[in-house]
Amino acid sequence: MELRIDRQAMVPVVQQIVDGMTDWIVQSGIPPATRLPSVRQIARGNLLSQSCVVEACERLVSQGVLTARQGAGFIVAASPPLRETDSELAVFEGRHAWCDEVSASTGRLILGQGGLPPSWREPDDLSYALREVARTDMASLFNYSSPLGLPALREQIAKRLKLLNIDACNTRLMSTSGASHALDLIVRTLFKAGDCVVVETPGYAPLFDLLRLHGVQMLEVRRTPSGPDIDMLESVLRQFRPAALFIGSHHHNPTGSCLTPAVAQRIVQLSKTYDLRVIEDDVYADLHTGSGTRLAALDHGGRVIYVGSFSKTLSSSLRIGFVLADSELLKRLAEVKMISGLGCSRLAEAVLARLMATGAYRKLVQRQRQRLNADRAAALQALEDAEWEVFGKPVGGLFIWARARLRDQTSVRRQAQRCGLELSAADAFSPSGECGDWQRINVACACDPRARQFFRNTCADRPPAF
């Protein structure tokens, strides 16, 4: 029984044992009345203390997964009961595998999940900030936030943006409930059914769903390792005169690529020539080492709308993002925000503002970058050893975009299931729903033994593309 205990994780070891034993029972199809290996064997095989294993088994007894018999150890009582939401979540598997709850419901490792796995989350600073806000800031516990968001938070965000050479001030910033909320407000405010916008392919799947929901037509431009294909973009702009361009600047989702300075400069020039709105999605900014080139830093005509988020780094549950735009547009966005939802959570904003002001957030993302850098190097080496083809070589962020040399995609997905993995839907990252053989690989998941085995099992029969 291999439990894969991560001693660097913030999840307590006993809870990891509980989760690991539950997964072992479910995934191995262990029938009821099966006797588990002895506590001593489990502890010795996983380099654990016997007391931790006993405590984990007792928790599983209380959950109805195991029974304890005098002199016989622990026995499998029944398969773990399904959660109430499992059947409801089943319809969202694959295409919506970025959702943590959907991921957890499958019982498999989501290789292309969109955020950090739970074992990477660090609760201590967040818990302390929550307690401090609850103790000292009664208004944030009970009151609405302002239309633009808590001033203290916007001040902290403005300071961070200046480190990226982006000229930001409070009057041009508005908080949102994550980047998805920001994109929704932008689409509602600026576009109507039948309008055309440019999107990248491959690109951000929830954005495509949002645009379809509002009846906005998408014009595809191919993403390259240095940014969008500039010649293709200029041709589309000249022919269709679209209303806007949606673009991921740094550590693009799903390819992990970044805009080069030359491509960024050219995009800003094209936005002036064709009077084009540019929506710059930079939600992985804090996972980038160095400043890099942002379109918002190059734009002096108010055409770039900059979107950021803290969900990928601090907490998906807090749902905090922001928009940077010109003052007139920001007023329109704030009006739609208040009409549709009466603002954001003031409590969440106050907690984040405190973490940023004390430096705790800066130290958190620094640790995340260091850990991701180590895992990314190891993942790229594993992919090279397995002869996978990698789309560029990302230097930061969460994702690697790669494909196996095994041509038969049915075989690739069958191997993933055998290894206990869940892959993203084949059409998830295409605006037109075209199926592809490239996989979004989350760096934080790529070093898991199941992922390593999957890479090794799929390293055959495709000739190199270059």
Buried (B, 14 or more C-beta within 10 A) or exposed (E): BEBBBBEEBEBEBBEBBBBBBBBBBEEEEBEEEEEBBEBEEBBEEBEBEEEBBBBBBBBBBEEEBBBBEEEEBBBBBEBBEEEEEBEEBEEBBBBBBBBBEBBBBBBBBBBBBBBBBEEBBBEEBBEBBBEBBBEEBEEBEEEEBBBBBBBBBBBBBBEBBEEBEBEBEBEBBBBBBBBBBBBBBBBBBBBEEEBBBBBBBBBBBBBBEBBEEEEBBBBBBEBBBBBBBBEBBBEBBEEBEBBBBBBBBBBBBBBBBBBBEEBBBBBBEBBEEBEBBBBBBBBBBBBBEEEBBBBBBBBEEEBBBBBBBBBBBBBBEBBBBBBBBBEEBBBBBBEBBEEEEEBBBBBBBBBBBBBBBBEBBEEBBEEBBEBBBEBBEBBBEBBBEBBBBBBBBBBBBBBBBBBBBBEBBEBBBEBBEEBBBBBBBBBBBBBEEEEBBBBBBBBBBBBBEBBBBBBBBBBEEBEEEE
